[in-house]
């Protein structure tokens, strides 16, 4: 529901903190499909521990203890 509420306003950037964190795998994939589809109209910045999300990212920035440890092109 929260994803739909954000997307309806068509922001240029969506910031998502653990967008699949409390979801089962199937629901998480559905949410990510919605957010991925949105990227044609805007940008998505997601903070996550879910490696499945990382595999589809354009850019992956890794952090540890508040510091950037790695930055690379995704997919």
C-alpha positions in Angstrom: 0.0 0.0 0.0 2.8 2.5 0.9 4.5 1.9 -2.5 1.2 2.8 -4.3 0.8 5.9 -2.2 4.2 7.1 -3.1 4.0 6.3 -6.8 0.7 8.0 -7.3 2.4 11.4 -6.7 5.1 10.6 -9.3 8.1 11.9 -7.5 11.4 12.2 -9.4 13.2 10.0 -6.8 11.9 7.3 -4.5 14.0 6.5 -1.5 13.2 3.0 -0.2 14.6 1.7 3.1 14.4 -2.1 3.0 11.4 -2.2 0.6 11.2 -6.0 0.9 12.3 -6.4 4.5 9.0 -7.5 6.0 7.7 -9.3 3.0 7.8 -13.0 1.9 9.9 -13.6 -1.2 6.9 -13.6 -3.6 5.5 -10.3 -2.3 9.0 -8.8 -2.3 9.5 -9.7 -5.9 6.1 -8.0 -6.8 7.1 -4.8 -5.0 10.4 -4.7 -6.7 8.7 -5.3 -10.1 6.5 -2.2 -9.4 9.5 -0.1 -8.3 11.6 -1.3 -11.3 8.8 -0.3 -13.7 8.7 3.1 -12.1 12.3 3.7 -13.0 11.2 4.6 -16.5 9.7 7.7 -15.0 12.0 8.5 -12.1 14.8 7.1 -10.0 14.9 4.6 -7.2 17.4 4.7 -4.3 17.1 1.6 -2.1 18.9 0.5 1.0 18.7 -3.2 1.5 20.4 -6.4 2.7 18.5 -8.4 0.0 21.0 -9.7 -2.6 18.2 -10.4 -5.1 17.6 -6.6 -5.3 21.3 -5.9 -5.8 21.4 -8.1 -8.8 19.1 -5.8 -10.7 20.7 -2.5 -9.6 22.4 0.0 -12.0 24.9 1.0 -9.3 25.7 -0.8 -6.0 27.3 1.1 -3.1 28.3 -1.1 -0.2 28.7 0.4 3.3 30.0 -0.9 6.6 30.0 1.1 9.9 28.7 4.2 8.1 31.5 4.2 5.5 31.5 3.4 1.8 33.5 0.2 1.3 32.8 -0.4 -2.4 31.0 1.2 -5.4 30.5 -0.5 -8.7 28.2 -0.8 -11.7 25.4 -3.3 -11.0 23.7 -5.6 -13.5 
